[in-house]
Amino acid sequence: MNLHLTAPKRLVSQKGYLWLQHTKLKAFSLVEMMLVLCLITIMTLVVSPSLVTFLNKAKLSSQLNIINSQLQLAKSTAATQFVYVVFCPTDNRIRCSNNWRDEIISFIDKNNNGAVESFDTIISSHKIPTSLDINVNRKMIKFSPINTGATTAVTVSLCFGKRLKKALVVSNVGRIRLSNDLTKINCNEQLR
């Protein structure tokens, strides 16, 4: 439906005579504009839930990659410098806490006591965003200088609600892998 509007008359010269000519302007009708606005609204409502899910998955993957890189750094530091490295939450950067919602640090534990002392070196730190839940079934993860059974076996689970969840599994020899079995990822597991 096109609404034809007439513009002001203008003078046109033909064979020496001046004539008035009407020009027609084309525009959209109100109904056509309302229809386009309705379609845009419907498309936005259909796309927005999947966009939110996509952004949440991206946030979860990003945080999991950060934790994975910190664990890999701790593992390689233990192996290359032949020292014990501890990965744990802390509320004061002096001792490990039980709350994985606190800042997470990795440090070289020169005397292997699990506490940050003046001669120990912090090699990384990270804070998990409050929108994500992190659950670890140990108080700390300790990497030994030699790939033996002395490394702590642990599962680090990251969850966004009940449906989005991923986990990293650290074996007792220090191998870090992504868990593909979603049924074994527990977002409410308690510390041992």
Long-range contacts (C-beta under 8 A, 24 or more apart in sequence): 1-29, 1-31, 1-32, 2-26, 2-27, 2-28, 2-29, 3-27, 3-28, 3-29, 53-164, 56-160, 56-161, 56-164, 57-160, 57-164, 59-129, 59-131, 59-132, 59-160, 60-132, 60-158, 60-159, 60-160, 60-164, 60-165, 60-166, 61-166, 63-128, 63-129, 63-132, 63-158, 64-158, 64-166, 64-168, 64-178, 66-126, 67-104, 67-126, 67-156, 67-158, 67-168, 68-168, 68-176, 68-178, 70-104, 70-106, 70-124, 70-126, 71-141, 71-156, 71-168, 71-170, 71-176, 72-176, 73-106, 73-123, 73-124, 74-106, 74-123, 74-124, 74-141, 74-143, 75-143, 75-174, 75-176, 77-106, 77-108, 77-123, 77-143, 78-143, 78-144, 78-145, 78-174, 79-143, 79-145, 79-146, 79-147, 79-174, 81-108, 81-145, 82-145, 83-108, 83-109, 83-110, 83-145, 84-108, 84-109, 84-110, 84-112, 84-142, 84-143, 84-144, 84-145, 85-109, 85-123, 85-142, 85-143, 86-114, 86-140, 86-141, 86-142, 86-143, 87-140, 87-141, 87-142, 87-143, 88-114, 88-139, 88-140, 88-141, 90-116, 93-122, 93-125, 96-139, 96-140, 98-139, 98-191, 100-128, 100-134, 100-135, 100-136, 101-128, 101-130, 101-134, 102-127, 103-127, 104-128, 109-142, 114-140, 114-142, 128-158, 131-160, 132-158, 132-159, 132-160, 133-158, 133-159, 133-160, 133-187, 134-158, 134-159, 135-159, 135-186, 135-187, 135-188, 135-189, 136-191, 137-189, 137-190, 137-191, 137-192, 138-191, 138-192, 139-191, 141-170, 143-174, 144-174, 147-173, 147-174, 148-173, 149-173, 155-179, 155-184, 155-185, 155-189, 157-185, 157-186, 157-187, 157-189, 159-185, 159-187, 162-187
